[in-house]
Amino acid sequence: MSTRIEKRFAKLKAEGRAALVTFTMAGDPDTATSLAVIKALPKAGADMLEIGMPFTDPMADGPAIQASGVRALAAGQTMIKTLAMVRDFRAGDNDTPIVLMGYYNPIYIYGVDKFLVDAKAAGVDGLIVVDLPPEEDDELCIPALKAGLNFIRLATPTTDDKRLPAVLNNTSGFVYYVSITGITGSAAPDPGKVSAAVGRIKKHTTLPVAVGFGVRDAASARAIAAGADAVVVGSALVEVVRKSLDKDGKAQAHTVKAVAELVAELADGVRSAKRVMATP
């Protein structure tokens, strides 16, 4: 039985376009506003949602996403509240795929078996856990696959052809290609290099390849969408949240609207891309 992620990619492939995947941090700047944001995203044009699980030591994240996690934790966000947000979202949307992204520690503390049961029941479709390499698949990856969740792995510019098979071995749903070396939000990707990298990855897998890190606006989204199956935008969206807050760090009336407006622009960029990629 295919997951929502697999169904969504099949649908978009038939339409001949890439997906727009949005990243927002659960609980930033508070649980209610964060829920309102994710409910607004599909209407604004997001095809798939990545929701961050806030963590105190986010080593792969740049300043913008680190700050969003700090705001969420300061507002009292927990894994229980994050899964509750997914359940609330699912009450009004049973089709948009949801991927939880973050680090292993909060899942380990919650309890792996309990987390997988609760995540599946809440309506989570996949996981990206950035600090679990393939050598530790028994920790979470294999149990997640058995529970019916996609386990999505990261590939980077330094992931060579010798390493790729290990990275792809138990990956499902899609492959997330990190288009630059370094932390999130730190540089702009080169569309030509990205397209070549996607082609190289596709020699090893039939899975869709999503590209993230450094996409900030409609133009960069359009450029990346020409050569990838999905475009992931995160830092730019959490920065919109930050800039919308009042001097006390609280959400304002226009916070949700500001995020939705950028997503609508990004969606237009993705949808207007001229596809040049070869599909296997």
SULFENWO-V119539 format. One record per residue. N is the residue number from 1. PHI is phi as a letter, one per 30 degrees, with the letter a starting at -180 (none if undefined). OMEGA is omega in whole degrees, 0 to 359 (* if undefined). NEAR is the number of other ideal C-beta (glycine too) atoms within 8 Angstrom. Layout:
n:N phi:PHI omega:OMEGA near:NEAR
n:N phi:PHI omega:OMEGA near:NEAR
//
This chain:
n:1 phi:none omega:184 near:3
n:2 phi:d omega:180 near:5
n:3 phi:d omega:176 near:13
n:4 phi:e omega:180 near:10
n:5 phi:d omega:181 near:14
n:6 phi:d omega:178 near:10
n:7 phi:d omega:182 near:10
n:8 phi:d omega:179 near:14
n:9 phi:d omega:178 near:13
n:10 phi:d omega:179 near:9
n:11 phi:d omega:182 near:8
n:12 phi:d omega:176 near:12
n:13 phi:d omega:178 near:10
n:14 phi:d omega:178 near:6
n:15 phi:d omega:178 near:6
n:16 phi:i omega:179 near:5
n:17 phi:b omega:178 near:10
n:18 phi:d omega:176 near:13
n:19 phi:c omega:168 near:15
n:20 phi:c omega:179 near:17
n:21 phi:c omega:182 near:16
n:22 phi:c omega:174 near:15
n:23 phi:c omega:169 near:15
n:24 phi:b omega:182 near:19
n:25 phi:c omega:177 near:16
n:26 phi:e omega:175 near:15
n:27 phi:i omega:180 near:17
n:28 phi:c omega:1 near:18
n:29 phi:d omega:175 near:14
n:30 phi:a omega:186 near:10
n:31 phi:d omega:184 near:12
n:32 phi:d omega:180 near:6
n:33 phi:d omega:179 near:12
n:34 phi:d omega:177 near:17
n:35 phi:d omega:179 near:11
n:36 phi:d omega:178 near:9
n:37 phi:d omega:184 near:14
n:38 phi:d omega:176 near:12
n:39 phi:d omega:182 near:11
n:40 phi:d omega:189 near:13
n:41 phi:d omega:179 near:15
n:42 phi:d omega:178 near:11
n:43 phi:d omega:180 near:7
n:44 phi:d omega:177 near:12
n:45 phi:k omega:177 near:13
n:46 phi:d omega:179 near:13
n:47 phi:c omega:183 near:12
n:48 phi:a omega:182 near:15
n:49 phi:c omega:166 near:14
n:50 phi:c omega:179 near:15
n:51 phi:c omega:182 near:16
n:52 phi:d omega:173 near:17
n:53 phi:c omega:187 near:13
n:54 phi:d omega:184 near:15
n:55 phi:b omega:187 near:10
n:56 phi:d omega:184 near:5
n:57 phi:b omega:185 near:6
n:58 phi:d omega:192 near:11
n:59 phi:d omega:183 near:6
n:60 phi:c omega:186 near:7
n:61 phi:c omega:175 near:9
n:62 phi:d omega:185 near:11
n:63 phi:e omega:184 near:6
n:64 phi:d omega:182 near:12
n:65 phi:d omega:173 near:17
n:66 phi:e omega:181 near:10
n:67 phi:d omega:179 near:10
n:68 phi:d omega:177 near:16
n:69 phi:d omega:177 near:16
n:70 phi:d omega:179 near:9
n:71 phi:d omega:182 near:14
n:72 phi:d omega:180 near:16
n:73 phi:d omega:179 near:11
n:74 phi:d omega:179 near:6
n:75 phi:d omega:175 near:11
n:76 phi:j omega:180 near:8
n:77 phi:d omega:178 near:13
n:78 phi:b omega:176 near:6
n:79 phi:d omega:178 near:11
n:80 phi:d omega:179 near:6
n:81 phi:d omega:179 near:12
n:82 phi:d omega:178 near:14
n:83 phi:d omega:176 near:12
n:84 phi:d omega:176 near:9
n:85 phi:d omega:179 near:15
n:86 phi:d omega:178 near:15
n:87 phi:d omega:179 near:11
n:88 phi:d omega:178 near:8
n:89 phi:d omega:182 near:14
n:90 phi:d omega:179 near:10
n:91 phi:d omega:181 near:5
n:92 phi:c omega:183 near:5
n:93 phi:a omega:182 near:8
n:94 phi:c omega:187 near:4
n:95 phi:c omega:185 near:5
n:96 phi:d omega:180 near:13
n:97 phi:d omega:178 near:13
n:98 phi:b omega:176 near:15
n:99 phi:c omega:173 near:18
n:100 phi:c omega:183 near:15
n:101 phi:b omega:178 near:12
n:102 phi:l omega:188 near:13
n:103 phi:b omega:187 near:12
n:104 phi:d omega:188 near:10
n:105 phi:e omega:180 near:8
n:106 phi:d omega:178 near:12
n:107 phi:d omega:179 near:13
n:108 phi:d omega:180 near:8
n:109 phi:d omega:178 near:7
n:110 phi:d omega:185 near:10
n:111 phi:j omega:188 near:7
n:112 phi:e omega:183 near:11
n:113 phi:d omega:180 near:7
n:114 phi:d omega:180 near:8
n:115 phi:d omega:183 near:11
n:116 phi:d omega:177 near:12
n:117 phi:d omega:184 near:9
n:118 phi:d omega:179 near:10
n:119 phi:d omega:179 near:14
n:120 phi:d omega:180 near:10
n:121 phi:d omega:181 near:7
n:122 phi:d omega:181 near:11
n:123 phi:j omega:175 near:10
n:124 phi:d omega:182 near:13
n:125 phi:c omega:184 near:12
n:126 phi:a omega:181 near:16
n:127 phi:b omega:166 near:14
n:128 phi:b omega:181 near:13
n:129 phi:c omega:197 near:12
n:130 phi:d omega:184 near:9
n:131 phi:c omega:174 near:7
n:132 phi:c omega:179 near:10
n:133 phi:d omega:181 near:4
n:134 phi:e omega:180 near:10
n:135 phi:d omega:180 near:5
n:136 phi:c omega:183 near:9
n:137 phi:e omega:182 near:11
n:138 phi:d omega:181 near:6
n:139 phi:d omega:187 near:9
n:140 phi:b omega:187 near:14
n:141 phi:e omega:182 near:13
n:142 phi:d omega:176 near:9
n:143 phi:e omega:180 near:12
n:144 phi:d omega:179 near:12
n:145 phi:d omega:179 near:12
n:146 phi:d omega:180 near:6
n:147 phi:d omega:178 near:10
n:148 phi:j omega:178 near:7
n:149 phi:c omega:172 near:14
n:150 phi:d omega:175 near:15
n:151 phi:c omega:190 near:15
n:152 phi:c omega:185 near:14
n:153 phi:c omega:177 near:12
n:154 phi:c omega:167 near:10
n:155 phi:c omega:184 near:12
n:156 phi:b omega:176 near:8
n:157 phi:e omega:180 near:9
n:158 phi:c omega:177 near:5
n:159 phi:d omega:185 near:8
n:160 phi:d omega:184 near:6
n:161 phi:d omega:178 near:6
n:162 phi:d omega:182 near:5
n:163 phi:d omega:187 near:8
n:164 phi:e omega:180 near:12
n:165 phi:e omega:178 near:8
n:166 phi:d omega:180 near:8
n:167 phi:d omega:186 near:13
n:168 phi:d omega:191 near:13
n:169 phi:e omega:181 near:8
n:170 phi:c omega:178 near:10
n:171 phi:d omega:176 near:12
n:172 phi:b omega:181 near:9
n:173 phi:i omega:173 near:13
n:174 phi:a omega:174 near:13
n:175 phi:c omega:179 near:15
n:176 phi:c omega:178 near:12
n:177 phi:c omega:177 near:16
n:178 phi:d omega:195 near:11
n:179 phi:d omega:179 near:14
n:180 phi:b omega:173 near:11
n:181 phi:d omega:181 near:6
n:182 phi:k omega:185 near:6
n:183 phi:c omega:181 near:7
n:184 phi:d omega:172 near:12
n:185 phi:i omega:189 near:13
n:186 phi:c omega:182 near:9
n:187 phi:a omega:178 near:7
n:188 phi:c omega:181 near:7
n:189 phi:d omega:175 near:14
n:190 phi:c omega:185 near:7
n:191 phi:e omega:180 near:10
n:192 phi:d omega:179 near:6
n:193 phi:d omega:180 near:10
n:194 phi:d omega:181 near:15
n:195 phi:d omega:178 near:13
n:196 phi:d omega:180 near:8
n:197 phi:d omega:178 near:11
n:198 phi:d omega:178 near:15
n:199 phi:d omega:179 near:11
n:200 phi:d omega:179 near:9
n:201 phi:d omega:183 near:14
n:202 phi:d omega:173 near:12
n:203 phi:d omega:183 near:5
n:204 phi:c omega:186 near:9
n:205 phi:a omega:173 near:8
n:206 phi:c omega:181 near:4
n:207 phi:d omega:172 near:10
n:208 phi:d omega:178 near:10
n:209 phi:c omega:176 near:13
n:210 phi:c omega:182 near:15
n:211 phi:c omega:180 near:16
n:212 phi:b omega:183 near:16
n:213 phi:i omega:170 near:13
n:214 phi:j omega:178 near:13
n:215 phi:d omega:189 near:15
n:216 phi:b omega:188 near:8
n:217 phi:b omega:184 near:10
n:218 phi:d omega:183 near:9
n:219 phi:d omega:180 near:7
n:220 phi:d omega:176 near:13
n:221 phi:d omega:179 near:16
n:222 phi:d omega:182 near:12
n:223 phi:d omega:181 near:9
n:224 phi:d omega:181 near:16
n:225 phi:d omega:179 near:15
n:226 phi:d omega:186 near:13
n:227 phi:b omega:181 near:12
n:228 phi:b omega:178 near:16
n:229 phi:d omega:180 near:13
n:230 phi:a omega:176 near:16
n:231 phi:c omega:181 near:17
n:232 phi:c omega:179 near:14
n:233 phi:b omega:182 near:16
n:234 phi:b omega:185 near:15
n:235 phi:e omega:181 near:13
n:236 phi:d omega:182 near:12
n:237 phi:d omega:180 near:14
n:238 phi:d omega:174 near:16
n:239 phi:d omega:176 near:10
n:240 phi:d omega:176 near:11
n:241 phi:e omega:183 near:17
n:242 phi:e omega:184 near:11
n:243 phi:d omega:181 near:7
n:244 phi:d omega:187 near:11
n:245 phi:d omega:177 near:12
n:246 phi:d omega:186 near:7
n:247 phi:d omega:177 near:3
n:248 phi:c omega:179 near:5
n:249 phi:i omega:181 near:7
n:250 phi:c omega:177 near:8
n:251 phi:d omega:175 near:10
n:252 phi:c omega:185 near:8
n:253 phi:e omega:185 near:4
n:254 phi:c omega:185 near:7
n:255 phi:e omega:182 near:14
n:256 phi:d omega:181 near:11
n:257 phi:d omega:181 near:9
n:258 phi:d omega:178 near:12
n:259 phi:d omega:181 near:17
n:260 phi:d omega:180 near:13
n:261 phi:d omega:177 near:9
n:262 phi:d omega:179 near:11
n:263 phi:d omega:178 near:17
n:264 phi:d omega:178 near:10
n:265 phi:d omega:179 near:10
n:266 phi:d omega:179 near:17
n:267 phi:d omega:177 near:12
n:268 phi:d omega:178 near:10
n:269 phi:d omega:180 near:15
n:270 phi:d omega:184 near:16
n:271 phi:d omega:181 near:8
n:272 phi:c omega:182 near:6
n:273 phi:d omega:173 near:13
n:274 phi:d omega:187 near:4
n:275 phi:d omega:180 near:9
n:276 phi:b omega:186 near:6
n:277 phi:d omega:174 near:11
n:278 phi:c omega:178 near:5
n:279 phi:c omega:183 near:5
n:280 phi:d omega:* near:4
//
